[in-house]
Amino acid sequence: MHSKKQKVKAFLTTRLRMGEWITEMFEDERSTRFMQKNAPMGTTGEPDELLGPLLLLASDAASFMTGQTIVVDGGWSIV
């Protein structure tokens, strides 16, 4: 018996994980200074820094990516 190869169609989530960003949750100047001083890359994230990873995930370039987490956090996850 010959086995036929069958393609399995599945949707496996690939996600984008954001790190620490200066937002309304850091309204006071003390929290903002703490975030900026302790950020591994010396700065906090800006919303436009998510565009590249989002475009990747929305493009054909990510067509073979499955079940991955792209971490965009300026190094906070390694501290």
PyMOL commands that place a pseudoatom at each C-alpha (Angstrom):
pseudoatom trace, name=CA, resn=MET, resi=1, chain=A, elem=C, hetatm=0, pos=[0.000, 0.000, 0.000]
pseudoatom trace, name=CA, resn=HIS, resi=2, chain=A, elem=C, hetatm=0, pos=[1.258, 3.419, -0.908]
pseudoatom trace, name=CA, resn=SER, resi=3, chain=A, elem=C, hetatm=0, pos=[0.564, 6.140, 1.544]
pseudoatom trace, name=CA, resn=LYS, resi=4, chain=A, elem=C, hetatm=0, pos=[-0.475, 9.466, 0.216]
pseudoatom trace, name=CA, resn=LYS, resi=5, chain=A, elem=C, hetatm=0, pos=[0.966, 12.526, 1.806]
pseudoatom trace, name=CA, resn=GLN, resi=6, chain=A, elem=C, hetatm=0, pos=[-1.735, 14.804, 3.002]
pseudoatom trace, name=CA, resn=LYS, resi=7, chain=A, elem=C, hetatm=0, pos=[-1.355, 18.427, 3.858]
pseudoatom trace, name=CA, resn=VAL, resi=8, chain=A, elem=C, hetatm=0, pos=[-2.663, 19.267, 7.260]
pseudoatom trace, name=CA, resn=LYS, resi=9, chain=A, elem=C, hetatm=0, pos=[-4.231, 22.673, 7.382]
pseudoatom trace, name=CA, resn=ALA, resi=10, chain=A, elem=C, hetatm=0, pos=[-3.803, 24.175, 10.799]
pseudoatom trace, name=CA, resn=PHE, resi=11, chain=A, elem=C, hetatm=0, pos=[-3.617, 27.620, 12.236]
pseudoatom trace, name=CA, resn=LEU, resi=12, chain=A, elem=C, hetatm=0, pos=[-0.941, 27.893, 14.876]
pseudoatom trace, name=CA, resn=THR, resi=13, chain=A, elem=C, hetatm=0, pos=[-0.738, 31.210, 16.611]
pseudoatom trace, name=CA, resn=THR, resi=14, chain=A, elem=C, hetatm=0, pos=[2.281, 33.403, 16.253]
pseudoatom trace, name=CA, resn=ARG, resi=15, chain=A, elem=C, hetatm=0, pos=[2.181, 36.367, 18.575]
pseudoatom trace, name=CA, resn=LEU, resi=16, chain=A, elem=C, hetatm=0, pos=[3.903, 39.604, 19.307]
pseudoatom trace, name=CA, resn=ARG, resi=17, chain=A, elem=C, hetatm=0, pos=[4.824, 40.289, 22.917]
pseudoatom trace, name=CA, resn=MET, resi=18, chain=A, elem=C, hetatm=0, pos=[5.357, 43.903, 23.828]
pseudoatom trace, name=CA, resn=GLY, resi=19, chain=A, elem=C, hetatm=0, pos=[7.646, 45.028, 26.562]
pseudoatom trace, name=CA, resn=GLU, resi=20, chain=A, elem=C, hetatm=0, pos=[7.591, 48.093, 28.742]
pseudoatom trace, name=CA, resn=TRP, resi=21, chain=A, elem=C, hetatm=0, pos=[6.362, 51.259, 27.110]
pseudoatom trace, name=CA, resn=ILE, resi=22, chain=A, elem=C, hetatm=0, pos=[5.863, 54.751, 28.490]
pseudoatom trace, name=CA, resn=THR, resi=23, chain=A, elem=C, hetatm=0, pos=[2.084, 55.021, 28.479]
pseudoatom trace, name=CA, resn=GLU, resi=24, chain=A, elem=C, hetatm=0, pos=[-0.642, 56.325, 30.720]
pseudoatom trace, name=CA, resn=MET, resi=25, chain=A, elem=C, hetatm=0, pos=[0.347, 53.745, 33.320]
pseudoatom trace, name=CA, resn=PHE, resi=26, chain=A, elem=C, hetatm=0, pos=[3.567, 55.708, 33.819]
pseudoatom trace, name=CA, resn=GLU, resi=27, chain=A, elem=C, hetatm=0, pos=[2.033, 59.142, 34.092]
pseudoatom trace, name=CA, resn=ASP, resi=28, chain=A, elem=C, hetatm=0, pos=[4.186, 60.367, 36.942]
pseudoatom trace, name=CA, resn=GLU, resi=29, chain=A, elem=C, hetatm=0, pos=[7.675, 61.639, 36.260]
pseudoatom trace, name=CA, resn=ARG, resi=30, chain=A, elem=C, hetatm=0, pos=[9.303, 59.330, 38.830]
pseudoatom trace, name=CA, resn=SER, resi=31, chain=A, elem=C, hetatm=0, pos=[8.044, 56.170, 37.087]
pseudoatom trace, name=CA, resn=THR, resi=32, chain=A, elem=C, hetatm=0, pos=[9.064, 57.524, 33.700]
pseudoatom trace, name=CA, resn=ARG, resi=33, chain=A, elem=C, hetatm=0, pos=[12.600, 58.269, 34.941]
pseudoatom trace, name=CA, resn=PHE, resi=34, chain=A, elem=C, hetatm=0, pos=[12.850, 54.789, 36.499]
pseudoatom trace, name=CA, resn=MET, resi=35, chain=A, elem=C, hetatm=0, pos=[11.841, 53.134, 33.234]
pseudoatom trace, name=CA, resn=GLN, resi=36, chain=A, elem=C, hetatm=0, pos=[14.260, 55.203, 31.178]
pseudoatom trace, name=CA, resn=LYS, resi=37, chain=A, elem=C, hetatm=0, pos=[17.142, 54.726, 33.630]
pseudoatom trace, name=CA, resn=ASN, resi=38, chain=A, elem=C, hetatm=0, pos=[16.714, 50.944, 33.971]
pseudoatom trace, name=CA, resn=ALA, resi=39, chain=A, elem=C, hetatm=0, pos=[15.794, 50.030, 30.411]
pseudoatom trace, name=CA, resn=PRO, resi=40, chain=A, elem=C, hetatm=0, pos=[18.409, 47.568, 29.093]
pseudoatom trace, name=CA, resn=MET, resi=41, chain=A, elem=C, hetatm=0, pos=[18.741, 49.470, 25.802]
pseudoatom trace, name=CA, resn=GLY, resi=42, chain=A, elem=C, hetatm=0, pos=[18.801, 52.827, 27.572]
pseudoatom trace, name=CA, resn=THR, resi=43, chain=A, elem=C, hetatm=0, pos=[15.394, 53.859, 26.271]
pseudoatom trace, name=CA, resn=THR, resi=44, chain=A, elem=C, hetatm=0, pos=[11.799, 52.772, 26.359]
pseudoatom trace, name=CA, resn=GLY, resi=45, chain=A, elem=C, hetatm=0, pos=[9.768, 51.575, 23.415]
pseudoatom trace, name=CA, resn=GLU, resi=46, chain=A, elem=C, hetatm=0, pos=[7.872, 53.759, 20.999]
pseudoatom trace, name=CA, resn=PRO, resi=47, chain=A, elem=C, hetatm=0, pos=[4.705, 52.494, 19.294]
pseudoatom trace, name=CA, resn=ASP, resi=48, chain=A, elem=C, hetatm=0, pos=[6.245, 52.755, 15.816]
pseudoatom trace, name=CA, resn=GLU, resi=49, chain=A, elem=C, hetatm=0, pos=[8.875, 50.198, 16.835]
pseudoatom trace, name=CA, resn=LEU, resi=50, chain=A, elem=C, hetatm=0, pos=[6.173, 47.526, 16.601]
pseudoatom trace, name=CA, resn=LEU, resi=51, chain=A, elem=C, hetatm=0, pos=[5.579, 48.196, 12.902]
pseudoatom trace, name=CA, resn=GLY, resi=52, chain=A, elem=C, hetatm=0, pos=[8.449, 46.048, 11.600]
pseudoatom trace, name=CA, resn=PRO, resi=53, chain=A, elem=C, hetatm=0, pos=[7.492, 42.904, 13.525]
pseudoatom trace, name=CA, resn=LEU, resi=54, chain=A, elem=C, hetatm=0, pos=[3.793, 43.435, 12.737]
pseudoatom trace, name=CA, resn=LEU, resi=55, chain=A, elem=C, hetatm=0, pos=[4.535, 43.806, 9.024]
pseudoatom trace, name=CA, resn=LEU, resi=56, chain=A, elem=C, hetatm=0, pos=[6.594, 40.615, 9.156]
pseudoatom trace, name=CA, resn=LEU, resi=57, chain=A, elem=C, hetatm=0, pos=[3.749, 38.666, 10.746]
pseudoatom trace, name=CA, resn=ALA, resi=58, chain=A, elem=C, hetatm=0, pos=[1.257, 40.027, 8.213]
pseudoatom trace, name=CA, resn=SER, resi=59, chain=A, elem=C, hetatm=0, pos=[3.466, 39.251, 5.216]
pseudoatom trace, name=CA, resn=ASP, resi=60, chain=A, elem=C, hetatm=0, pos=[4.246, 36.140, 3.200]
pseudoatom trace, name=CA, resn=ALA, resi=61, chain=A, elem=C, hetatm=0, pos=[7.706, 36.216, 4.788]
pseudoatom trace, name=CA, resn=ALA, resi=62, chain=A, elem=C, hetatm=0, pos=[6.120, 34.683, 7.898]
pseudoatom trace, name=CA, resn=SER, resi=63, chain=A, elem=C, hetatm=0, pos=[4.108, 32.076, 6.025]
pseudoatom trace, name=CA, resn=PHE, resi=64, chain=A, elem=C, hetatm=0, pos=[6.113, 29.199, 7.487]
pseudoatom trace, name=CA, resn=MET, resi=65, chain=A, elem=C, hetatm=0, pos=[6.232, 30.573, 11.039]
pseudoatom trace, name=CA, resn=THR, resi=66, chain=A, elem=C, hetatm=0, pos=[4.012, 28.805, 13.528]
pseudoatom trace, name=CA, resn=GLY, resi=67, chain=A, elem=C, hetatm=0, pos=[3.658, 28.941, 17.271]
pseudoatom trace, name=CA, resn=GLN, resi=68, chain=A, elem=C, hetatm=0, pos=[6.300, 31.600, 17.834]
pseudoatom trace, name=CA, resn=THR, resi=69, chain=A, elem=C, hetatm=0, pos=[6.451, 34.605, 20.105]
pseudoatom trace, name=CA, resn=ILE, resi=70, chain=A, elem=C, hetatm=0, pos=[8.325, 37.619, 18.821]
pseudoatom trace, name=CA, resn=VAL, resi=71, chain=A, elem=C, hetatm=0, pos=[9.415, 39.621, 21.843]
pseudoatom trace, name=CA, resn=VAL, resi=72, chain=A, elem=C, hetatm=0, pos=[9.764, 43.353, 21.285]
pseudoatom trace, name=CA, resn=ASP, resi=73, chain=A, elem=C, hetatm=0, pos=[10.787, 44.597, 24.702]
pseudoatom trace, name=CA, resn=GLY, resi=74, chain=A, elem=C, hetatm=0, pos=[14.142, 46.321, 24.402]
pseudoatom trace, name=CA, resn=GLY, resi=75, chain=A, elem=C, hetatm=0, pos=[15.853, 43.564, 26.393]
pseudoatom trace, name=CA, resn=TRP, resi=76, chain=A, elem=C, hetatm=0, pos=[13.609, 43.536, 29.488]
pseudoatom trace, name=CA, resn=SER, resi=77, chain=A, elem=C, hetatm=0, pos=[12.953, 39.803, 29.119]
pseudoatom trace, name=CA, resn=ILE, resi=78, chain=A, elem=C, hetatm=0, pos=[16.637, 38.984, 29.584]
pseudoatom trace, name=CA, resn=VAL, resi=79, chain=A, elem=C, hetatm=0, pos=[17.137, 41.076, 32.709]
for i in range(1, 79): cmd.bond("trace and resi %d" % i, "trace and resi %d" % (i + 1))
show_as sticks, trace
zoom trace
